[in-house]
Amino acid sequence: MYSTQLQQAFDRFDAYNANDPNQEISAGKTYPKEVLYAERMTKKLNDYAPDSPEYMQLAVRCQHIGRWEIARDTYPMDRAGYLVWRSQLKIHHTQVAEPILRDLGYNEETIEKVKALLLKKQLKQSPDTQLIEDIICLVFVEFYLDDFAGQHSEEKMVDILRKTLKKISPEGINAALKIPMTDHVKSLIMQAAEA
């Protein structure tokens, strides 16, 4: 299904993420957290946009590469600190992914496209950036939103979801609403959509 070069990139990204000390259990199996996230991202892309170009497949797979290496608590625990942390993570992901892609012989154009996607450049202007944002949001809704909602007040969740809905395309919103979710989560999404 994948080219040899693409499969090698996936293997290298996954090997890097296998160093993640954070663990997550899925279907009775324990995974390094970012390996599982990368697999979920790839599967969601294949389901949502199966004809995506190779650079998109690469960017989706390494979207969180090495994420655990920059801990959230190393920045102030407020909105400004969160935004700085996220910006630093994006740069870090490109710095980890780029040498892997170069080592595997990817051309400069592909590498630059992957980096632009990891940096989320031109959201709402670039169909590619919009697609990766849709995939991120769909994976969040399907696998992480329910637990996340249990950690925050309803008011904060509605605000977070309102901001999330601004990032996702109308097609992405339709796909998200088809994902099985608890009544509580669906209610939060509907409140955010009305806000």
PASEBA-1860 file (N, C-alpha, C; in nm, 3 decimals):
! residues 195
1> MYSTQLQQ> 0.081/-0.120/0.000/0.000/0.000/0.000/0.086/0.127/0.000 ~ 0.189/0.131/0.084/0.278/0.246/0.090/0.403/0.219/0.009 ~ 0.464/0.326/-0.043/0.593/0.311/-0.109/0.695/0.267/-0.004 ~ 0.803/0.208/-0.051/0.909/0.164/0.041/0.963/0.283/0.119 ~ 0.984/0.395/0.051/1.038/0.514/0.116/0.942/0.565/0.225 ~ 0.814/0.567/0.195/0.715/0.613/0.293/0.709/0.518/0.412 ~ 0.710/0.389/0.387/0.708/0.292/0.497/0.833/0.306/0.584 ~ 0.947/0.331/0.520/1.070/0.353/0.597/1.058/0.478/0.685
9> AFDRFDAY> 0.997/0.582/0.630/0.977/0.704/0.710/0.885/0.675/0.829 ~ 0.776/0.605/0.804/0.686/0.567/0.914/0.762/0.488/1.020 ~ 0.843/0.392/0.976/0.919/0.310/1.069/1.016/0.395/1.152 ~ 1.081/0.492/1.087/1.176/0.578/1.159/1.102/0.671/1.256 ~ 0.991/0.726/1.212/0.912/0.812/1.302/0.865/0.731/1.423 ~ 0.814/0.611/1.395/0.763/0.526/1.504/0.875/0.483/1.598 ~ 0.993/0.455/1.543/1.107/0.416/1.627/1.146/0.533/1.719 ~ 1.143/0.653/1.665/1.173/0.770/1.748/1.069/0.784/1.858
17> NANDPNQE> 0.942/0.775/1.820/0.834/0.790/1.918/0.826/0.674/2.016 ~ 0.887/0.561/1.983/0.889/0.448/2.076/0.964/0.482/2.204 ~ 1.042/0.590/2.202/1.114/0.635/2.321/1.026/0.715/2.417 ~ 0.903/0.740/2.378/0.811/0.815/2.464/0.787/0.737/2.593 ~ 0.821/0.795/2.708/0.799/0.723/2.834/0.652/0.716/2.875 ~ 0.568/0.798/2.814/0.424/0.797/2.845/0.359/0.681/2.772 ~ 0.275/0.609/2.842/0.210/0.490/2.786/0.060/0.511/2.777 ~ 0.000/0.443/2.681/-0.145/0.445/2.666/-0.191/0.305/2.626
25> ISAGKTYP> -0.304/0.264/2.680/-0.358/0.131/2.649/-0.472/0.146/2.549 ~ -0.467/0.065/2.445/-0.574/0.062/2.345/-0.598/-0.082/2.307 ~ -0.723/-0.124/2.313/-0.762/-0.262/2.279/-0.677/-0.364/2.355 ~ -0.649/-0.334/2.481/-0.577/-0.426/2.567/-0.426/-0.430/2.546 ~ -0.374/-0.346/2.458/-0.230/-0.343/2.430/-0.173/-0.209/2.475 ~ -0.053/-0.212/2.533/0.014/-0.090/2.579/0.106/-0.037/2.469 ~ 0.095/0.093/2.444/0.175/0.160/2.341/0.247/0.280/2.401 ~ 0.363/0.318/2.346/0.413/0.452/2.375/0.308/0.550/2.321
33> KEVLYAER> 0.274/0.650/2.399/0.162/0.739/2.366/0.170/0.797/2.225 ~ 0.287/0.847/2.186/0.296/0.912/2.055/0.301/0.813/1.939 ~ 0.338/0.690/1.963/0.327/0.587/1.858/0.180/0.562/1.828 ~ 0.101/0.546/1.933/-0.043/0.523/1.915/-0.109/0.642/1.847 ~ -0.073/0.763/1.890/-0.129/0.883/1.829/-0.096/0.887/1.679 ~ 0.028/0.858/1.643/0.069/0.860/1.501/-0.008/0.758/1.420 ~ -0.028/0.639/1.475/-0.105/0.536/1.405/-0.250/0.581/1.386 ~ -0.307/0.642/1.488/-0.444/0.692/1.479/-0.456/0.802/1.373
41> MTKKLNDY> -0.356/0.889/1.368/-0.356/0.997/1.268/-0.352/0.939/1.127 ~ -0.264/0.841/1.104/-0.253/0.780/0.972/-0.384/0.712/0.933 ~ -0.442/0.637/1.025/-0.568/0.569/0.994/-0.678/0.669/0.962 ~ -0.686/0.776/1.040/-0.790/0.876/1.017/-0.770/0.943/0.881 ~ -0.647/0.975/0.844/-0.620/1.033/0.712/-0.663/0.938/0.602 ~ -0.629/0.811/0.617/-0.665/0.711/0.515/-0.816/0.695/0.502 ~ -0.888/0.710/0.612/-1.035/0.701/0.608/-1.098/0.828/0.550 ~ -1.045/0.943/0.590/-1.106/1.072/0.558/-1.064/1.125/0.420
49> APDSPEYM> -0.937/1.106/0.386/-0.884/1.158/0.259/-0.785/1.056/0.202 ~ -0.835/0.941/0.155/-0.748/0.829/0.118/-0.652/0.857/0.002 ~ -0.678/0.959/-0.077/-0.591/0.989/-0.191/-0.490/1.099/-0.160 ~ -0.462/1.121/-0.035/-0.370/1.228/0.005/-0.229/1.202/-0.048 ~ -0.159/1.309/-0.087/-0.023/1.293/-0.137/0.073/1.247/-0.027 ~ 0.188/1.199/-0.068/0.284/1.143/0.026/0.329/1.244/0.131 ~ 0.350/1.370/0.092/0.393/1.468/0.192/0.289/1.485/0.303 ~ 0.161/1.473/0.269/0.056/1.481/0.371/0.062/1.359/0.463
57> QLAVRCQH> 0.083/1.242/0.406/0.094/1.121/0.488/0.213/1.131/0.584 ~ 0.323/1.186/0.535/0.441/1.205/0.620/0.410/1.302/0.735 ~ 0.350/1.415/0.701/0.322/1.517/0.803/0.226/1.466/0.910 ~ 0.125/1.393/0.866/0.028/1.338/0.961/0.096/1.239/1.055 ~ 0.185/1.157/1.001/0.249/1.054/1.083/0.346/1.113/1.186 ~ 0.410/1.224/1.152/0.510/1.280/1.246/0.460/1.407/1.315 ~ 0.331/1.428/1.314/0.272/1.550/1.368/0.306/1.573/1.516 ~ 0.326/1.469/1.592/0.363/1.482/1.734/0.500/1.420/1.763
65> IGRWEIAR> 0.585/1.405/1.665/0.712/1.335/1.688/0.792/1.406/1.799 ~ 0.831/1.328/1.897/0.911/1.381/2.007/0.838/1.476/2.100 ~ 0.707/1.474/2.099/0.627/1.569/2.177/0.662/1.566/2.326 ~ 0.688/1.450/2.380/0.716/1.437/2.523/0.846/1.508/2.564 ~ 0.930/1.543/2.468/1.060/1.602/2.499/1.050/1.748/2.544 ~ 0.936/1.810/2.521/0.912/1.946/2.570/0.785/1.941/2.655 ~ 0.804/1.930/2.784/0.690/1.911/2.875/0.609/2.039/2.888 ~ 0.478/2.024/2.898/0.388/2.138/2.913/0.420/2.217/3.038
73> DTYPMDRA> 0.458/2.148/3.146/0.480/2.218/3.273/0.612/2.296/3.279 ~ 0.686/2.298/3.169/0.806/2.382/3.164/0.773/2.524/3.120 ~ 0.647/2.550/3.094/0.597/2.683/3.055/0.488/2.723/3.153 ~ 0.462/2.854/3.168/0.355/2.897/3.258/0.223/2.827/3.223 ~ 0.148/2.792/3.326/0.024/2.716/3.307/-0.096/2.809/3.282 ~ -0.074/2.905/3.194/-0.182/2.994/3.152/-0.192/2.990/2.999 ~ -0.282/3.065/2.944/-0.304/3.063/2.798/-0.177/3.107/2.723 ~ -0.112/3.213/2.770/0.010/3.260/2.702/0.118/3.152/2.706
81> GYLVWRSQ> 0.135/3.087/2.821/0.233/2.980/2.832/0.200/2.863/2.741 ~ 0.071/2.832/2.732/0.025/2.724/2.644/0.060/2.755/2.499 ~ 0.035/2.878/2.456/0.061/2.914/2.316/0.210/2.911/2.284 ~ 0.294/2.956/2.377/0.439/2.949/2.356/0.484/2.803/2.349 ~ 0.433/2.720/2.439/0.465/2.577/2.438/0.428/2.514/2.304 ~ 0.307/2.541/2.256/0.262/2.485/2.127/0.351/2.532/2.013 ~ 0.390/2.659/2.014/0.479/2.710/1.909/0.614/2.640/1.913 ~ 0.667/2.620/2.032/0.796/2.551/2.045/0.785/2.406/2.001
89> LKIHHTQV> 0.673/2.342/2.033/0.653/2.203/1.989/0.653/2.192/1.837 ~ 0.586/2.282/1.769/0.581/2.278/1.622/0.721/2.284/1.564 ~ 0.802/2.376/1.616/0.941/2.387/1.569/1.017/2.259/1.599 ~ 0.998/2.207/1.719/1.067/2.083/1.759/1.030/1.967/1.666 ~ 0.903/1.954/1.633/0.860/1.846/1.543/0.932/1.856/1.408 ~ 0.947/1.977/1.357/1.018/1.993/1.228/1.165/1.958/1.243 ~ 1.224/1.995/1.356/1.367/1.969/1.378/1.396/1.820/1.394 ~ 1.301/1.745/1.444/1.319/1.600/1.456/1.290/1.531/1.323
97> AEPILRDL> 1.185/1.573/1.255/1.144/1.506/1.131/1.236/1.534/1.014 ~ 1.285/1.657/1.002/1.363/1.695/0.884/1.484/1.605/0.859 ~ 1.571/1.580/0.958/1.686/1.494/0.930/1.648/1.350/0.892 ~ 1.538/1.301/0.946/1.490/1.167/0.908/1.452/1.167/0.760 ~ 1.378/1.268/0.718/1.336/1.277/0.578/1.456/1.293/0.485 ~ 1.553/1.375/0.524/1.674/1.393/0.442/1.751/1.262/0.431 ~ 1.765/1.193/0.543/1.839/1.067/0.544/1.775/0.963/0.453 ~ 1.644/0.970/0.438/1.572/0.875/0.353/1.566/0.920/0.207
105> GYNEETIE> 1.625/1.035/0.177/1.635/1.080/0.039/1.516/1.158/-0.014 ~ 1.433/1.211/0.075/1.322/1.294/0.026/1.377/1.425/-0.029 ~ 1.311/1.475/-0.135/1.359/1.599/-0.197/1.319/1.721/-0.113 ~ 1.382/1.833/-0.146/1.362/1.957/-0.070/1.215/2.002/-0.071 ~ 1.149/1.988/-0.184/1.009/2.029/-0.194/0.921/1.952/-0.096 ~ 0.940/1.821/-0.090/0.862/1.738/0.003/0.892/1.777/0.147 ~ 1.019/1.794/0.179/1.058/1.830/0.316/0.997/1.964/0.356 ~ 1.001/2.061/0.266/0.944/2.193/0.297/0.793/2.186/0.314
113> KVKALLLK> 0.726/2.104/0.235/0.581/2.088/0.250/0.547/2.024/0.385 ~ 0.623/1.923/0.424/0.600/1.859/0.554/0.622/1.960/0.666 ~ 0.730/2.036/0.658/0.759/2.135/0.762/0.648/2.240/0.770 ~ 0.601/2.288/0.656/0.493/2.388/0.655/0.367/2.333/0.722 ~ 0.339/2.205/0.697/0.222/2.143/0.759/0.241/2.127/0.909 ~ 0.360/2.089/0.952/0.386/2.075/1.095/0.378/2.210/1.166 ~ 0.416/2.315/1.096/0.410/2.450/1.152/0.270/2.511/1.140 ~ 0.181/2.440/1.070/0.041/2.482/1.050/0.033/2.619/0.983
121> KQLKQSPD> 0.113/2.637/0.881/0.114/2.764/0.808/-0.011/2.778/0.722 ~ -0.066/2.897/0.723/-0.178/2.936/0.636/-0.306/2.855/0.660 ~ -0.338/2.829/0.786/-0.465/2.764/0.816/-0.577/2.851/0.760 ~ -0.672/2.789/0.698/-0.788/2.849/0.631/-0.754/2.901/0.491 ~ -0.625/2.921/0.458/-0.589/2.960/0.322/-0.534/2.841/0.243 ~ -0.472/2.747/0.312/-0.410/2.632/0.247/-0.497/2.508/0.267 ~ -0.543/2.447/0.157/-0.621/2.323/0.171/-0.542/2.213/0.243 ~ -0.410/2.209/0.223/-0.329/2.107/0.290/-0.327/2.130/0.441
129> TQLIEDII> -0.305/2.254/0.483/-0.304/2.284/0.626/-0.441/2.259/0.687 ~ -0.545/2.293/0.611/-0.681/2.267/0.660/-0.705/2.118/0.677 ~ -0.655/2.038/0.584/-0.674/1.893/0.594/-0.605/1.837/0.717 ~ -0.481/1.876/0.742/-0.412/1.822/0.860/-0.483/1.868/0.988 ~ -0.534/1.990/0.989/-0.607/2.039/1.106/-0.736/1.958/1.126 ~ -0.804/1.926/1.017/-0.924/1.842/1.027/-0.889/1.706/1.087 ~ -0.780/1.645/1.041/-0.740/1.513/1.092/-0.708/1.522/1.240 ~ -0.634/1.625/1.280/-0.602/1.645/1.422/-0.730/1.654/1.505
137> CLVFVEFY> -0.824/1.734/1.459/-0.950/1.753/1.533/-1.032/1.624/1.538 ~ -1.036/1.550/1.427/-1.113/1.425/1.424/-1.053/1.321/1.518 ~ -0.921/1.312/1.522/-0.856/1.218/1.614/-0.882/1.261/1.758 ~ -0.876/1.390/1.784/-0.905/1.441/1.918/-1.047/1.404/1.961 ~ -1.144/1.428/1.874/-1.283/1.398/1.908/-1.303/1.249/1.932 ~ -1.247/1.167/1.844/-1.270/1.023/1.855/-1.200/0.958/1.973 ~ -1.078/0.999/2.002/-0.997/0.925/2.099/-0.966/0.998/2.229 ~ -0.975/1.129/2.231/-0.925/1.203/2.347/-1.026/1.297/2.413
145> LDDFAGQH> -1.128/1.337/2.342/-1.219/1.440/2.392/-1.293/1.398/2.518 ~ -1.342/1.276/2.524/-1.420/1.233/2.639/-1.339/1.243/2.768 ~ -1.215/1.191/2.767/-1.129/1.200/2.885/-1.095/1.346/2.917 ~ -1.064/1.422/2.813/-1.029/1.563/2.829/-1.144/1.640/2.894 ~ -1.266/1.612/2.851/-1.384/1.681/2.905/-1.401/1.653/3.054 ~ -1.360/1.535/3.098/-1.370/1.501/3.239/-1.271/1.575/3.328 ~ -1.173/1.640/3.267/-1.069/1.711/3.342/-1.096/1.861/3.355 ~ -1.199/1.910/3.285/-1.223/2.054/3.280/-1.370/2.085/3.305
153> SEEKMVDI> -1.396/2.207/3.347/-1.534/2.251/3.369/-1.608/2.256/3.236 ~ -1.740/2.252/3.245/-1.822/2.259/3.124/-1.797/2.391/3.051 ~ -1.787/2.499/3.125/-1.764/2.631/3.065/-1.632/2.634/2.987 ~ -1.527/2.580/3.048/-1.396/2.578/2.981/-1.401/2.488/2.858 ~ -1.469/2.374/2.868/-1.478/2.283/2.754/-1.553/2.346/2.637 ~ -1.659/2.417/2.666/-1.734/2.483/2.558/-1.645/2.586/2.489 ~ -1.566/2.659/2.568/-1.474/2.758/2.510/-1.368/2.690/2.424 ~ -1.309/2.580/2.473/-1.208/2.506/2.397/-1.268/2.452/2.267
161> LRKTLKKI> -1.386/2.394/2.277/-1.451/2.338/2.158/-1.493/2.446/2.060 ~ -1.532/2.562/2.109/-1.566/2.674/2.020/-1.443/2.712/1.937 ~ -1.326/2.718/2.001/-1.202/2.750/1.930/-1.165/2.638/1.833 ~ -1.188/2.515/1.873/-1.160/2.400/1.786/-1.248/2.404/1.662 ~ -1.375/2.434/1.681/-1.468/2.438/1.567/-1.431/2.545/1.466 ~ -1.366/2.652/1.511/-1.321/2.757/1.419/-1.209/2.707/1.327 ~ -1.134/2.608/1.374/-1.020/2.557/1.296/-1.060/2.451/1.195 ~ -1.169/2.384/1.217/-1.207/2.268/1.137/-1.298/2.310/1.022
169> SPEGINAA> -1.286/2.242/0.909/-1.369/2.273/0.792/-1.512/2.223/0.812 ~ -1.607/2.273/0.732/-1.744/2.220/0.741/-1.749/2.068/0.718 ~ -1.667/2.018/0.626/-1.662/1.872/0.602/-1.609/1.800/0.726 ~ -1.510/1.860/0.791/-1.455/1.802/0.913/-1.557/1.799/1.025 ~ -1.635/1.906/1.037/-1.740/1.910/1.139/-1.842/1.800/1.114 ~ -1.882/1.783/0.989/-1.977/1.676/0.956/-1.920/1.539/0.991 ~ -1.792/1.518/0.960/-1.728/1.390/0.993/-1.720/1.371/1.144 ~ -1.691/1.479/1.217/-1.680/1.470/1.364/-1.813/1.432/1.426
177> LKIPMTDH> -1.922/1.486/1.373/-2.054/1.457/1.431/-2.098/1.313/1.405 ~ -2.031/1.243/1.314/-2.062/1.102/1.287/-1.984/1.007/1.378 ~ -1.887/1.061/1.451/-1.806/0.979/1.541/-1.890/0.946/1.664 ~ -1.894/0.818/1.705/-1.968/0.783/1.827/-1.910/0.859/1.947 ~ -1.998/0.920/2.027/-1.953/0.995/2.144/-2.062/0.991/2.250 ~ -2.022/1.021/2.372/-2.120/1.023/2.481/-2.216/1.140/2.461 ~ -2.332/1.130/2.524/-2.430/1.239/2.517/-2.371/1.368/2.574 ~ -2.291/1.354/2.680/-2.230/1.472/2.743/-2.139/1.545/2.644
185> VKSLIMQA> -2.054/1.470/2.574/-1.962/1.530/2.478/-2.039/1.592/2.361 ~ -2.139/1.521/2.313/-2.221/1.576/2.203/-2.287/1.707/2.248 ~ -2.335/1.711/2.371/-2.397/1.833/2.424/-2.296/1.948/2.429 ~ -2.173/1.919/2.471/-2.069/2.022/2.475/-2.041/2.077/2.335 ~ -2.033/1.987/2.237/-2.007/2.029/2.099/-2.121/2.116/2.048 ~ -2.243/2.077/2.076/-2.358/2.154/2.030/-2.361/2.293/2.096 ~ -2.327/2.299/2.225/-2.320/2.429/2.293/-2.212/2.517/2.230 ~ -2.098/2.456/2.199/-1.988/2.532/2.137/-2.027/2.582/1.999
193> AEA> -2.100/2.501/1.925/-2.143/2.540/1.790/-2.239/2.658/1.794 ~ -2.318/2.665/1.901/-2.416/2.773/1.915/-2.356/2.900/1.973 ~ -2.238/2.888/2.035/-2.175/3.004/2.102/-2.123/3.106/2.001
END
